[in-house]
Amino acid sequence: MTSDNTDRLTRLEMLVTEQEKIIDDLSGQVAEQWKVIEAMRRKLDALTDRFLVLEEQTAPDIPVTKPPHY
């Protein structure tokens, strides 16, 4: 191999190594964000359930009747 080819191969190997590290870092960040999203989804579901219970408790018992113009 010539010196140019050796240098080129070395640069490519360094680039691949850097990209592997970046991909691993991004994968870790995505995993952490997924945990946060799942926790937020559980909280939203719990809040939705609480809201629906409160809404049912405070809803007045209005009888269903026909309006006066019928």
Buried (B, 14 or more C-beta within 10 A) or exposed (E): EEEEEEEEEEEEEEEEEEEEEEEEEEEEEEEEEEEEEEEEEEEEEEEEEEEEEEEEEEEEEEEEEEEEEE
